[in-house]
Amino acid sequence: MELVPLLLKILYAAIMLVVVLTIAGYSVLIERKVSAYQHGRIGPNRTTTPFIRPIPVIGPLLTRLGIIQLPADGLKFLFKEDFTPPYVNRPFFWAAPLIAFVPSLAVIAVIPFGQYTSPLTGEMIPLVLAPMDLGVIFVLAIGSLSVYGVVLAGWGSNSKYSFLGGIRSSAQMISYELSLGLSIFPVFLWMNAPGSDAGLSLSSVVEAQNTMWFLITCPLSAFLFLVGIFAETNRLPFDMAESETDLVGGFHTEYSSFKFGLFFVGEYGAMAVGSALFVLLFLGGWNFLPFLANPWPAGWIGSVLSVLWFLVKVVGMITFFVLIRWTLPRYRFDQVMKLGWTVLLPLAIANLIVNAAAVAIHDLW
């Protein structure tokens, strides 16, 4: 009997992995389509296969939407020549893509993505692969490990451009993780105010936003967290580690083929996980809308609807990431450091102090 739960966990993990990798892959398509729209272009609309093209209506639709572009790009990375320069440090050079790729996928184990409401007892059970009371700590700790992949890629490539990209990434990670971590403290201060014991689990954060989102009650925390996520995932205007205007390609200059693809699947996977985390912490998770009760019925139908609503919010956040990338220009490296240390960090500390004082005053009343 103990084997069945283990096999179910493995099955759930495989399904979650496939879903996240699919979202990460099609985030590239979203990026290409949205950027094309902003530039007055069409984007991917030609790639197809001999098996799909003849299907009436569906074939031309999938082709025009560019849905087949993802498997085409995946096969291209898989079958291109995997060239390793002779001057690189091979163990570091080969390990770096995996180290950058794995952390963004490991954190999905503790991210809840919906809820199941028992039709008999009314009990609400969050849908999560590995429930953890310290879920947010686990996400921040494991997610921050991806910087080691970038640093190793820069060091192992034995290239000045790659090395500078790795150094920039480590400096940027240290600078913005401080404000990122401090930005979520107010959320858990309000959740765990005197008289309540919500803990640090992500599902408890969603329950606390049943009628009011933390985006409304803690807007500065949401802003600081969002900027920190942009910097942590190396997205414009904070992509200092791979700035092609001055570093050719940054940390991945010497990479090609499948190893190059792993870096970018990891980047888009981190963007999807960051979007999910922002939705959980500040946009109510799978809760419907502020001031409105969830319309999801009890049972599996309501569970599926809550998951779909959560995915809609995540895709909306990914689209926002893309819009920002193609709207704002890239900062200089000194501007990125100045913003992190002299603006965001003092704001995060002040925000924490103000919210702590507000919780204390609220308790006195």
For each residue, the residues with C-beta under 8 A, 3 or more apart:
1: 4 5
2: 5 6
3: 6 7
4: 1 7 8
5: 1 2 8 9
6: 2 3 9 10
7: 3 4 10 11
8: 4 5 11 12
9: 5 6 12 13 129
10: 6 7 13 14
11: 7 8 14 15
12: 8 9 15 16 129
13: 9 10 16 17 109 129
14: 10 11 17 18
15: 11 12 18 19
16: 12 13 19 20 108 109 129
17: 13 14 20 21 105 108
18: 14 15 21 22
19: 15 16 22 23
20: 16 17 23 24 105 108 269 272 273
21: 17 18 24 25 105 265 269
22: 18 19 25 26
23: 19 20 26 27 272 314 315 318
24: 20 21 27 28 265 268 269 271 272
25: 21 22 28 29 70 74 265 268
26: 22 23 29 30 70
27: 23 24 30 31 268 271 272 318 322
28: 24 25 31 32 70 73 264 268
29: 25 26 32 33 44 66 67 69 70
30: 26 27 33 34 315 318 319 322
31: 27 28 34 35 322 325
32: 28 29 35 36 43 44 66 69
33: 29 30 36 37 43 44 66
34: 30 31 37 38 319 322 323 326
35: 31 32 38 39 41 43 322 325 326
36: 32 33 39 41 42 43
37: 33 34 40 41 43
38: 34 35 323 326 327
39: 35 36 326
40: 37
41: 35 36 37
42: 36 45
43: 32 33 35 36 37 66
44: 29 32 33 47 66 69
45: 42 63 64 65 66
46: 63
47: 44 63 66 68 69 72
48: 52 53 59 62 63 68
49: 52 53 68
50: 53 54
51: 54
52: 48 49 55 58 59 62 63 68
53: 48 49 50 59 60 63
54: 50 51 59
55: 52 58 59
56: 59
57: 60 61
58: 52 55 61 62
59: 48 52 53 54 55 56 62 63
60: 53 57 63 64
61: 57 58 64 65
62: 48 52 58 59 65 67 68
63: 45 46 47 48 52 53 59 60 66 67 68
64: 45 60 61
65: 45 61 62
66: 29 32 33 43 44 45 47 63 69
67: 29 62 63 70
68: 47 48 49 52 62 63 71 72
69: 29 32 44 47 66 72 73
70: 25 26 28 29 67 73 74
71: 68 74 75
72: 47 68 69 75 76
73: 28 69 70 76 77
74: 25 70 71 77 78 261
75: 71 72 78 79
76: 72 73 79 80
77: 73 74 80 257 258 260 261
78: 74 75 257 258 261
79: 75 76
80: 76 77 256 257 258
81: 256 257
82: 256 257 258 259
83: 256 257
84: 88 90 93 94
85: 88 157 158 254
86:
87: 158
88: 84 85 92 93 156 157 158 254
89: 92 93 155 156 157 158
90: 84 93 94 156
91: 94 95 156
92: 88 89 95 96 152 153 155 156
93: 84 88 89 90 96 153 156 157 254
94: 84 90 91 97 98 259
95: 91 92 98 99 152 156
96: 92 93 99 100 149 150 152 153 156
97: 94 100 101 149 153 255 259 260 262 263 266
98: 94 95 101 102 149 262
99: 95 96 102 103 145 146 148 149 152
100: 96 97 103 146 148 149 150 153 262 263 266 267
101: 97 98 104 105 149 262 263 265 266 269
102: 98 99 105 106 266
103: 99 100 106 107 142 143 144 145 146 149 266 270
104: 101 107 143 146 266 267 269 270 273
105: 17 20 21 101 102 108 266 269
106: 102 103 109 142
107: 103 104 110 111 138 139 142 143 273
108: 16 17 20 105 111 129 273
109: 13 16 106 129 130
110: 107 128 129 130 131 132 135 138 139 202
111: 107 108 128 135 139 202 273 276 277 280
112: 115 126 127 128 202 203 206 280 285
113: 127 128 276 286 307 310 311
114: 126 127 286 303 304 306 307 310
115: 112 124 125 126 127 203 206 286 296 303 306
116: 124 125 127 299 300 302 303
117: 122 123 124 125 296 297 298 299 302 303
118: 121 122 123 124 125 298
119: 298 299
120:
121: 118
122: 117 118 298
123: 117 118
124: 115 116 117 118 207
125: 115 116 117 118
126: 112 114 115 131 203 206
127: 112 113 114 115 116 303 306 307
128: 110 111 112 113 131 202 203
129: 9 12 13 16 108 109 110
130: 109 110
131: 110 126 128 135 201 203
132: 110 135 138 201
133: 199 200 201
134: 137 138 200 201
135: 110 111 131 132 138 139 200 201 202 203
136: 139 140 184 188 200 201 202 205 281
137: 134 140 141 200
138: 107 110 132 134 135 141 142
139: 107 110 111 135 136 142 143 202 273 277
140: 136 137 143 144 177 180 181
141: 137 138 144 145
142: 103 106 107 138 139 145
143: 103 104 107 139 140 146 232 270 273
144: 103 140 141 147 173 177 232
145: 99 103 141 142 148
146: 99 100 103 104 143 149 150 266 270
147: 144 150 151 169 170 173
148: 99 100 145 151 152
149: 96 97 98 99 100 101 103 146 152 153 263 266
150: 96 100 146 147 153 154 165 166 169 170 234 241 251
151: 147 148 154 155 166 167 169 170 251
152: 92 95 96 99 148 149 155 156 166
153: 92 93 96 97 100 149 150 156 157 162 165 166 251 252 255 263
154: 150 151 157 162 163 164 165 166 167 169 250 251
155: 89 92 151 152 163 166
156: 88 89 90 91 92 93 95 96 152 153
157: 85 88 89 93 153 154 162 163 251 253 254 255
158: 85 87 88 89 162 163
159: 162 163 253 254
160: 163 164
161: 164 165 247 248 249 250 253
162: 153 154 157 158 159 165 166 249 250 251 252 253 254
163: 154 155 157 158 159 160 166 167
164: 154 160 161 167 168 247 250
165: 150 153 154 161 162 168 169 240 241 242 243 247 249 250 251 252 253
166: 150 151 152 153 154 155 162 163 169 170 241 251
167: 151 154 163 164 170 171
168: 164 165 171 172 240 241 243 250 333
169: 147 150 151 154 165 166 172 173 234 240 241 251
170: 147 150 151 166 167 173 174
171: 167 168 174 175 337
172: 168 169 175 176 231 234 238 240 241 336 337 340
173: 144 147 169 170 176 177 231 232
174: 170 171 177 178
175: 171 172 178 179 231 336 337 340 341 345
176: 172 173 179 180 227 228 231 232 238 340 344
177: 140 144 173 174 180 181 228 232
178: 174 175 181 182 340 345 348
179: 175 176 182 183 224 227 228 340 344 345 347 348
180: 140 176 177 183 184 224 225 228 229 231 232
181: 140 177 178 184 185
182: 178 179 185 224 345 348 349 351 352
183: 179 180 186 220 221 222 224 225 228 348 351
184: 136 180 181 187 188 221 225 281
185: 181 182 188 189 352 355
186: 183 189 190 218 221 351 352 355 356
187: 184 190 191 205 214 218 221 281 282
188: 136 184 185 191 192 198 200 205
189: 185 186 192 193 352 355 356 359
190: 186 187 193 208 214 217 218 355 359
191: 187 188 196 198 204 205 208
192: 188 189 196 197 198 199
193: 189 190 196 359 362 363
194: 359 363
195: 363
196: 191 192 193
197: 192
198: 188 191 192 201 204 205 207 208
199: 133 192 204
200: 133 134 135 136 137 188 204
201: 131 132 133 134 135 136 198 204 205
202: 110 111 112 128 135 136 139 205 206 277 280 281 285
203: 112 115 126 128 131 135 206 207
204: 191 198 199 200 201 207 208
205: 136 187 188 191 198 201 202 208 209 214 280 281 285
206: 112 115 126 202 203 209 280 284 285 286 287
207: 124 198 203 204 210
208: 190 191 198 204 205 214
209: 205 206 212 213 214 284 285 287
210: 207 284 287 294
211: 290 291 293
212: 209 216 217 290 291
213: 209 216 217 282 283 284 287 290
214: 187 190 205 208 209 217 218 221 222 281 282
215: 218 219 222 282 283
216: 212 213 219 290
217: 190 212 213 214
218: 186 187 190 214 215 221 222 282 355
219: 215 216 222 223
220: 183 223 224 347 351
221: 183 184 186 187 214 218 224 225 282 351 355
222: 183 214 215 218 219 225 226 278 281 282
223: 219 220 226 227
224: 179 180 182 183 220 221 227 228 344 347 348 351
225: 180 183 184 221 222 228 229 278 281 282
226: 222 223 229 230 278
227: 176 179 223 224 230 231 344
228: 176 177 179 180 183 224 225 231 232 344
229: 180 225 226 232 233 274 275 277 278
230: 226 227 233 235 237 238 321 324
231: 172 173 175 176 180 227 228 234 238 336 340
232: 143 144 173 176 177 180 228 229 270 274
233: 229 230 267 270 271 274 321
234: 150 169 172 231 238 239 240 241 242 267
235: 230 238 239 271 321 324 325
236: 239 324 325 326 328 330
237: 230 324 328 329 330 331
238: 172 176 230 231 234 235 331 336
239: 234 235 236 242 243 330
240: 165 168 169 172 234 243 250 331 333 336
241: 150 165 166 168 169 172 234 250 251
242: 165 234 239 247 249 250 251 252
243: 165 168 239 240 246 247 250 330 333
244: 247 248 249 250
245: 330
246: 243
247: 161 164 165 242 243 244 250 253
248: 161 244 253
249: 161 162 165 242 244 252 253
250: 154 161 162 164 165 168 240 241 242 243 244 247 253
251: 150 151 153 154 157 162 165 166 169 241 242
252: 153 162 165 242 249 255 260 263
253: 157 159 161 162 165 247 248 249 250
254: 85 88 93 157 159 162
255: 97 153 157 252 259 260 263
256: 80 81 82 83 259 260
257: 77 78 80 81 82 83 260 261
258: 77 78 80 82 261 262
259: 82 94 97 255 256 262 263
260: 77 97 252 255 256 257 263 264
261: 74 77 78 257 258 264 265
262: 97 98 100 101 258 259 265 266
263: 97 100 101 149 153 252 255 259 260 266 267
264: 28 260 261 267 268
265: 21 24 25 101 261 262 268 269
266: 97 100 101 102 103 104 105 146 149 262 263 269 270
267: 100 104 233 234 263 264 270 271
268: 24 25 27 28 264 265 271 272
269: 20 21 24 101 104 105 265 266 272 273
270: 103 104 143 146 232 233 266 267 273 274
271: 24 27 233 235 267 268 274 275 318 321
272: 20 23 24 27 268 269 275 276 314 318
273: 20 104 107 108 111 139 143 269 270 276 277
274: 229 232 233 270 271 277 278
275: 229 271 272 278 279 314 317 318 321
276: 111 113 272 273 279 280 310 314 317
277: 111 139 202 229 273 274 280 281
278: 222 225 226 229 274 275 281 282 283 317
279: 275 276 282 283 284 285 310 313 314 317
280: 111 112 202 205 206 276 277 283 285
281: 136 184 187 202 205 214 222 225 277 278
282: 187 213 214 215 218 221 222 225 278 279
283: 213 215 278 279 280 313 317
284: 206 209 210 213 279 287 288 289 290
285: 112 202 205 206 209 279 280 310
286: 113 114 115 206 294 296 306 307 309 310
287: 206 209 210 213 284 294
288: 284 292 293 294 295 296 309
289: 284 292
290: 211 212 213 216 284
291: 211 212
292: 288 289 295
293: 211 288
294: 210 286 287 288 306
295: 288 292 305
296: 115 117 286 288 301 302 303 305 306 309
297: 117 301 302 305
298: 117 118 119 122 302
299: 116 117 119 302 303
300: 116 303 304
301: 296 297 304 305
302: 116 117 296 297 298 299 305 306
303: 114 115 116 117 127 296 299 300 306 307
304: 114 300 301 307 308
305: 295 296 297 301 302 308 309
306: 114 115 127 286 294 296 302 303 309 310
307: 113 114 127 286 303 304 310 311
308: 304 305 311 312
309: 286 288 296 305 306 312 313
310: 113 114 276 279 285 286 306 307 313 314
311: 113 307 308 314 315
312: 308 309 315 316
313: 279 283 309 310 316 317
314: 23 272 275 276 279 310 311 317 318
315: 23 30 311 312 318 319
316: 312 313 319 320
317: 275 276 278 279 283 313 314 320 321
318: 23 27 30 271 272 275 314 315 321 322
319: 30 34 315 316 322 323
320: 316 317 323 324
321: 230 233 235 271 275 317 318 324 325
322: 27 30 31 34 35 318 319 325 326
323: 34 38 319 320 326 327
324: 230 235 236 237 320 321 327 328
325: 31 35 235 236 321 322 328
326: 34 35 38 39 236 322 323
327: 38 323 324
328: 236 237 324 325
329: 237
330: 236 237 239 243 245
331: 237 238 240 335 336 339
332: 335 336
333: 168 240 243 336 337
334: 337 338
335: 331 332 338 339
336: 172 175 231 238 240 331 332 333 339 340
337: 171 172 175 333 334 340 341
338: 334 335 341 342 343
339: 331 335 336 342 343 344
340: 172 175 176 178 179 231 336 337 343 344 345
341: 175 337 338 344 345
342: 338 339 345 346
343: 338 339 340 346 347
344: 176 179 224 227 228 339 340 341 347 348
345: 175 178 179 182 340 341 342 348 349
346: 342 343 349 350
347: 179 220 224 343 344 350 351
348: 178 179 182 183 224 344 345 351 352
349: 182 345 346 352 353
350: 346 347 353 354
351: 182 183 186 220 221 224 347 348 354 355
352: 182 185 186 189 348 349 355 356
353: 349 350 356 357
354: 350 351 357 358
355: 185 186 189 190 218 221 351 352 358 359
356: 186 189 352 353 359 360
357: 353 354 360 361
358: 354 355 361 362
359: 189 190 193 194 355 356 362 363
360: 356 357 363 364
361: 357 358 364 365
362: 193 358 359 365
363: 193 194 195 359 360
364: 360 361
365: 361 362
